[in-house]
Amino acid sequence: MVPAYRRASIRELTQAAANIDGSFLQGVLHRDAEDSPWMVGTTPLDVWLGRHSGEDVTLILVSMDDDRPLDKRTCRTCGREYVGFECPHCREIRYRLRGQ
């Protein structure tokens, strides 16, 4: 079973991509036959990647099935330990100070 905080970190990455008008797919990666296209869910990867033809892109592929725990980090600002993309304590304070 994938730890909840790992899934939450992956969702934070996809949310960050969406916030900068990035695109992402989520679903099971599969092929129906050896000569069929790779699919994520019901979307053929060649079609999805074709939408970005000629663009300079960064492609991040993260398995939702990886059950390795994320390492704890120490925040360089407040010194608290956290798991995930950023320190939740500092993020909350940053949002509060910005009026969000």
HELIX and SHEET records of a PDB file:
HELIX    1   1 ALA A    4  ASN A   19  1                                  16    
HELIX    2   2 LEU A   45  GLY A   50  1                                   6    
HELIX    3   3 PRO A   88  ARG A   98  1                                  11    
SHEET    1   A 3 LEU A  29  HIS A  30  0                                        
SHEET    2   A 3 MET A  39  VAL A  40 -1                                        
SHEET    3   A 3 THR A  43  PRO A  44 -1                                        
SHEET    1   B 2 ARG A  73  THR A  74  0                                        
SHEET    2   B 2 GLU A  81  TYR A  82 -1                                        
END                                                                             
